[in-house]
Amino acid sequence: MNLATRPAPLRRLLLMVLSVVLAGGLEWLGLPAGQLLGPMLAAILFATRGAPLATPPVMFAASQSLIGCLIASSFGPDLLPRFMAEWPIFVFVSVATLFVAYGAGFLLARLKVLPGAVAVWGSAPGLATAMVIMARDYGEDHRLVAFMTYLRVLMVAVGASALAMLLGSGSGGHAIRPGMDWLGPVDLHGLATTLAVAGAGAVGGRLVRLPAPNILGPMVIGCILQAFGFVGGFEFPPLLMAMAYMIVGWGIGMRFTRETVERARRALPAVVASIAAMMTACFLLALLLTRIAHVSLATAYLATSPGGMDSIAIIAANSPVDMGFVMTMQTMRMFAILLLGPTIARTVARRVAPPVG
């Protein structure tokens, strides 16, 4: 079937059906975050076959905001004392992850696998959209940066889900996975709280110019309201969250255009190898983290994974891990990237070989 010639409404229907089938299959296999990975894979198939479908920005932002509330629900009143007691661990691991990521990018650039400093910008373990825009502003091929970034998000999501499935049993911590009773009773007060915090957080995050405002805004507001006892709890109906996961999966998958894939084909083996090396280094860092922070390996690996915060949050929410620890580490790393990432990228970019060809 030539998807590109089909009417947009039919393509959307086919995308939704394929997403549900793939998500159901992955869930049946027991893979955490199948509701994210299935739609992501379906979207990649459509995009690379020349039939991309734009994900409405409002729907994508709303879905990310719900995930921000989901993250906030994992943070109990012991969050701040725990962070203050273990802040050297959070800082060390965040900075170490940055050096692993930018080290891989520097090596790719030195070996002239990719032109100019594309590899450096594309290796940043977070703030994907910001890095793509900054690379474009610095005159680099932002399409290749986008390809590297979202290929890494895909590989990390699949790898982290598989590892969480293998190590999750008896790993300790807790899962915040919504129940699978799709049409079960819903706490309307809790749902209203969730939607209000999601909306106010997304708007507030943009007003104060937070990085990743759609996630961090609701997360910050939700944590504050919980800490001071202003909210009794959040409600996450399974059907609503499945839709949010699907939309986030589409938003990530549709970035894999045929043009970008073709342009990156020659560098693909080296890029995949570098991402695999980065994931391996983060796994070794996770092994160290289990010793110094006394958390399970599944928790430690999700905390150090160099993927997108939204996809890692979904995987953590659907796995028996300490989600509070995972997302505290991911948030700390995001701010480390915000503070140090651009400076590191510019410094390394000045030292790499000039653009090839």
VMD Tcl script that draws the C-alpha trace (Angstrom):
set ca {
  {0.00 0.00 0.00}
  {1.33 3.42 -0.99}
  {0.59 5.38 2.17}
  {1.69 8.69 0.68}
  {-1.21 8.69 -1.83}
  {-3.91 7.95 0.72}
  {-6.12 10.76 2.07}
  {-4.98 12.21 5.39}
  {-8.08 11.03 7.34}
  {-7.49 7.45 6.15}
  {-3.80 7.67 7.03}
  {-4.69 8.87 10.53}
  {-7.09 5.98 10.96}
  {-4.48 3.49 9.75}
  {-1.87 5.06 12.03}
  {-4.16 4.73 15.02}
  {-5.05 1.10 14.23}
  {-1.40 0.14 13.71}
  {-0.42 1.96 16.91}
  {-3.03 0.08 18.94}
  {-1.99 -3.27 17.43}
  {1.72 -2.69 18.09}
  {1.10 -1.30 21.58}
  {-1.13 -4.26 22.42}
  {1.50 -6.69 21.14}
  {4.29 -5.09 23.16}
  {2.11 -4.97 26.28}
  {1.24 -8.64 25.78}
  {4.96 -9.42 25.64}
  {5.35 -7.66 28.95}
  {7.50 -4.79 27.66}
  {7.11 -1.67 29.82}
  {5.88 1.43 27.98}
  {4.42 -0.58 25.09}
  {1.78 2.13 24.89}
  {4.58 4.57 24.01}
  {6.80 2.33 21.87}
  {4.00 0.93 19.70}
  {2.78 4.33 18.46}
  {6.40 5.50 18.13}
  {7.27 2.60 15.82}
  {4.06 3.07 13.83}
  {4.85 6.78 13.37}
  {8.40 5.99 12.21}
  {6.97 3.59 9.60}
  {4.59 6.23 8.26}
  {7.19 9.01 8.29}
  {9.89 7.00 6.52}
  {7.42 5.79 3.87}
  {6.77 9.37 2.84}
  {3.42 9.66 4.64}
  {4.15 11.78 7.72}
  {1.28 13.16 9.76}
  {1.80 16.24 11.88}
  {1.10 15.85 15.58}
  {-0.94 18.90 16.66}
  {1.32 20.96 18.96}
  {-1.50 21.55 21.45}
  {-2.17 17.82 21.80}
  {1.55 17.07 22.15}
  {1.96 19.78 24.79}
  {-1.13 18.55 26.69}
  {0.17 14.98 26.67}
  {3.56 16.07 27.98}
  {1.81 18.09 30.71}
  {-0.06 14.99 31.87}
  {3.26 13.18 32.06}
  {4.61 16.08 34.13}
  {1.76 15.50 36.59}
  {2.52 11.79 36.57}
  {6.10 12.59 37.55}
  {4.90 14.96 40.30}
  {2.70 12.21 41.74}
  {5.81 10.11 42.41}
  {7.44 12.80 44.55}
  {6.43 12.43 48.18}
  {7.14 14.77 51.10}
  {10.56 13.15 51.55}
  {11.79 14.43 48.16}
  {13.63 17.55 49.37}
  {15.27 15.90 52.41}
  {16.35 12.99 50.19}
  {17.79 15.32 47.58}
  {19.65 17.38 50.17}
  {21.08 14.23 51.75}
  {22.22 12.78 48.42}
  {22.89 15.87 46.32}
  {26.57 14.97 45.67}
  {25.39 11.73 44.02}
  {22.86 13.55 41.84}
  {25.41 16.18 40.79}
  {28.18 13.64 40.11}
  {26.03 11.31 38.01}
  {24.49 14.20 36.04}
  {27.89 15.68 35.16}
  {29.34 12.21 34.41}
  {26.50 11.52 31.96}
  {27.22 14.80 30.20}
  {30.89 13.90 29.78}
  {29.98 10.45 28.43}
  {27.56 11.95 25.91}
  {29.75 14.79 24.71}
  {32.78 12.48 24.66}
  {30.96 10.22 22.21}
  {30.05 13.22 20.08}
  {33.59 14.56 20.13}
  {34.91 11.20 18.94}
  {32.44 11.04 16.05}
  {33.43 14.55 15.02}
  {37.16 13.83 15.26}
  {36.76 10.72 13.09}
  {34.86 12.86 10.54}
  {31.87 10.52 10.61}
  {29.61 13.56 10.51}
  {30.26 17.05 9.15}
  {31.40 19.83 11.40}
  {30.14 19.75 14.97}
  {26.86 17.97 14.16}
  {27.93 15.01 16.29}
  {28.54 17.25 19.30}
  {25.12 18.89 19.20}
  {23.41 15.59 18.42}
  {24.96 13.80 21.40}
  {23.49 16.05 24.09}
  {21.51 13.73 26.43}
  {18.40 15.89 26.67}
  {16.79 19.18 25.59}
  {16.58 17.76 22.07}
  {14.57 20.56 20.48}
  {16.81 23.24 21.98}
  {19.95 21.54 20.70}
  {18.50 21.18 17.20}
  {17.63 24.89 17.11}
  {21.03 25.92 18.47}
  {22.82 23.74 15.93}
  {20.85 25.42 13.15}
  {21.72 28.86 14.55}
  {25.42 27.90 14.52}
  {25.20 26.91 10.85}
  {25.25 23.13 11.31}
  {22.96 20.64 9.55}
  {20.14 20.57 12.09}
  {18.39 17.71 10.24}
  {21.28 15.38 11.05}
  {21.29 16.65 14.63}
  {17.58 15.84 14.85}
  {18.17 12.38 13.39}
  {20.92 11.61 15.92}
  {18.85 12.92 18.80}
  {15.66 11.04 18.07}
  {17.44 7.85 17.02}
  {19.05 7.89 20.46}
  {15.67 8.52 22.11}
  {14.27 5.51 20.23}
  {17.20 3.22 21.06}
  {17.25 4.25 24.71}
  {13.47 3.81 25.02}
  {13.60 0.29 23.58}
  {16.72 -0.67 25.56}
  {15.48 0.79 28.83}
  {12.10 -0.92 28.45}
  {13.74 -4.28 27.79}
  {16.10 -3.86 30.74}
  {13.28 -2.78 33.03}
  {11.34 -5.88 31.97}
  {14.31 -8.16 32.68}
  {15.37 -6.54 35.96}
  {12.05 -5.22 37.21}
  {10.92 -8.31 39.07}
  {11.75 -7.86 42.70}
  {13.71 -4.70 42.01}
  {12.17 -2.75 44.85}
  {10.78 0.74 44.60}
  {7.28 1.23 43.37}
  {5.39 1.51 40.13}
  {2.79 4.13 39.44}
  {1.39 2.26 36.48}
  {-2.29 3.01 36.01}
  {-4.60 0.04 36.42}
  {-5.67 -1.72 33.25}
  {-9.41 -1.48 34.00}
  {-9.97 0.83 31.04}
  {-13.55 1.80 31.95}
  {-13.27 1.61 35.73}
  {-14.51 4.31 38.10}
  {-12.69 7.64 38.03}
  {-12.09 10.01 40.93}
  {-13.49 13.17 39.35}
  {-11.95 15.46 41.97}
  {-8.52 13.92 41.41}
  {-8.96 14.13 37.65}
  {-9.95 17.80 37.88}
  {-6.83 18.41 39.99}
  {-4.66 16.66 37.42}
  {-6.07 18.64 34.50}
  {-5.86 21.96 36.38}
  {-2.23 21.39 37.41}
  {-1.35 20.22 33.89}
  {-2.84 23.34 32.30}
  {-1.55 25.84 34.85}
  {1.89 24.22 34.85}
  {2.27 24.28 31.08}
  {1.27 27.95 30.90}
  {3.38 28.92 33.92}
  {6.38 26.99 32.61}
  {6.27 28.96 29.38}
  {5.82 32.29 31.17}
  {8.94 31.79 33.28}
  {10.77 30.17 30.34}
  {11.55 26.85 31.94}
  {13.37 24.30 29.79}
  {10.87 21.66 28.63}
  {8.04 23.79 30.11}
  {5.27 21.33 29.28}
  {6.82 18.73 31.58}
  {8.70 20.78 34.18}
  {5.88 23.31 34.73}
  {3.26 20.78 35.89}
  {5.94 18.81 37.71}
  {7.11 21.80 39.76}
  {3.59 23.05 40.56}
  {2.40 19.54 41.39}
  {5.33 18.95 43.74}
  {4.77 22.25 45.55}
  {1.03 21.68 45.96}
  {1.64 18.18 47.31}
  {4.41 19.31 49.66}
  {2.12 21.91 51.29}
  {-0.91 19.63 51.34}
  {-3.00 21.67 48.91}
  {-3.92 18.64 46.82}
  {-5.01 15.24 48.04}
  {-3.80 13.33 45.02}
  {-3.86 13.02 41.25}
  {-5.99 10.75 39.09}
  {-4.74 9.13 35.89}
  {-7.49 7.25 34.03}
  {-5.86 4.46 31.98}
  {-7.60 5.47 28.76}
  {-6.52 9.11 29.10}
  {-2.91 8.15 29.80}
  {-2.86 5.65 26.93}
  {-3.90 8.49 24.62}
  {-1.18 10.72 26.07}
  {1.45 8.00 25.57}
  {0.25 7.49 22.00}
  {0.49 11.18 21.14}
  {3.98 11.47 22.64}
  {5.03 8.38 20.67}
  {3.69 9.90 17.46}
  {5.44 13.20 18.18}
  {8.80 11.43 18.52}
  {8.33 8.97 15.65}
  {7.18 11.49 13.07}
  {10.51 13.29 13.32}
  {12.16 10.44 11.39}
  {11.60 11.77 7.86}
  {12.71 9.87 4.77}
  {14.92 12.79 3.70}
  {16.79 12.84 7.00}
  {17.22 9.07 7.08}
  {18.59 9.07 3.52}
  {21.00 11.86 4.35}
  {22.20 10.01 7.44}
  {22.41 6.54 5.85}
  {26.19 6.62 5.35}
  {26.85 7.63 8.95}
  {24.17 5.34 10.42}
  {26.44 2.44 11.52}
  {28.83 4.76 13.34}
  {25.98 6.73 14.93}
  {24.29 3.53 16.12}
  {27.62 2.29 17.49}
  {28.20 5.56 19.35}
  {24.71 5.47 20.87}
  {25.23 1.84 21.90}
  {28.56 2.83 23.49}
  {26.86 5.70 25.30}
  {24.16 3.37 26.61}
  {26.82 0.90 27.75}
  {28.74 3.62 29.57}
  {25.53 4.75 31.28}
  {24.87 1.13 32.28}
  {28.32 0.96 33.90}
  {27.55 4.25 35.61}
  {24.28 2.70 36.81}
  {26.21 -0.22 38.31}
  {28.24 2.30 40.32}
  {25.06 4.12 41.29}
  {23.56 0.94 42.76}
  {26.51 0.78 45.13}
  {26.62 4.39 46.26}
  {22.88 5.17 46.27}
  {21.59 1.69 47.22}
  {18.92 1.54 44.52}
  {18.01 -1.30 42.17}
  {19.82 -1.66 38.86}
  {16.61 -0.98 36.93}
  {16.12 2.26 38.89}
  {19.76 3.27 38.42}
  {19.74 2.63 34.67}
  {16.54 4.58 34.06}
  {18.01 7.41 36.13}
  {21.18 7.54 33.99}
  {19.61 6.73 30.58}
  {20.49 9.41 27.99}
  {17.00 9.50 26.48}
  {14.12 11.96 26.51}
  {12.58 12.83 29.87}
  {9.04 12.12 28.66}
  {9.83 8.64 27.36}
  {11.87 7.74 30.46}
  {9.02 8.96 32.69}
  {6.56 6.71 30.87}
  {8.87 3.70 31.16}
  {9.48 4.39 34.87}
  {5.76 4.80 35.52}
  {5.14 1.39 33.99}
  {7.99 -0.42 35.79}
  {8.56 -1.46 39.42}
  {11.25 1.15 40.05}
  {11.75 4.12 42.36}
  {10.26 6.72 40.03}
  {11.01 9.60 42.40}
  {14.72 8.82 42.29}
  {14.68 8.32 38.51}
  {12.97 11.61 37.75}
  {14.99 13.59 40.30}
  {18.14 12.43 38.54}
  {16.70 13.15 35.09}
  {15.59 16.63 36.17}
  {18.98 17.37 37.72}
  {20.67 16.35 34.47}
  {18.31 18.54 32.45}
  {19.35 21.59 34.45}
  {23.00 20.55 34.14}
  {22.56 20.46 30.36}
  {20.85 23.84 30.48}
  {23.70 25.38 32.48}
  {26.71 23.57 30.99}
  {25.57 21.97 27.74}
  {25.72 24.93 25.34}
  {29.14 25.99 26.68}
  {30.52 22.45 26.39}
  {29.07 22.04 22.90}
  {30.53 25.35 21.68}
  {33.93 24.59 23.24}
  {34.12 21.11 21.73}
  {32.78 22.35 18.40}
  {35.63 24.86 18.14}
  {38.15 22.06 18.64}
  {36.83 19.54 16.13}
  {38.00 19.32 12.56}
  {36.42 21.67 10.01}
  {33.34 20.46 8.10}
  {33.93 17.58 5.66}
  {33.29 18.17 1.96}
}
mol new
graphics top color blue
foreach p $ca { graphics top sphere $p radius 0.5 }
foreach p [lrange $ca 0 end-1] q [lrange $ca 1 end] { graphics top cylinder $p $q radius 0.2 }
display resetview
